[in-house]
């Protein structure tokens, strides 16, 4: 049986302005939850992702992530707010 994801359509949801602080707080928490899970599974920081060694370069505080990495967490946060 093939799995077919069916996320809710949020493309037509317009958010009011002024949600930047909420979005950033949620994005930081998304990263904290992800990091906590990885660390609980035995992962640690490493300069490059290495699944065999359980090393990941994003196991750092949210504030130290690149803007590109933060954008993934912000997208999850915005999706949550829209739903």
RAKA-V51052 format. One record per run of one state. SS is the DSSP state (H for helix, E for strand, - for the rest). FROM is the first residue (numbers start at 0). LEN is the number of residues. If there is no record, write none. Layout:
BEGIN
ss | from | len
SS | FROM | LEN
SS | FROM | LEN
END
This chain:
BEGIN
ss | from | len
- | 0 | 19
H | 19 | 21
- | 40 | 3
E | 43 | 2
- | 45 | 4
E | 49 | 1
- | 50 | 4
E | 54 | 2
- | 56 | 5
H | 61 | 3
- | 64 | 2
H | 66 | 16
- | 82 | 1
END
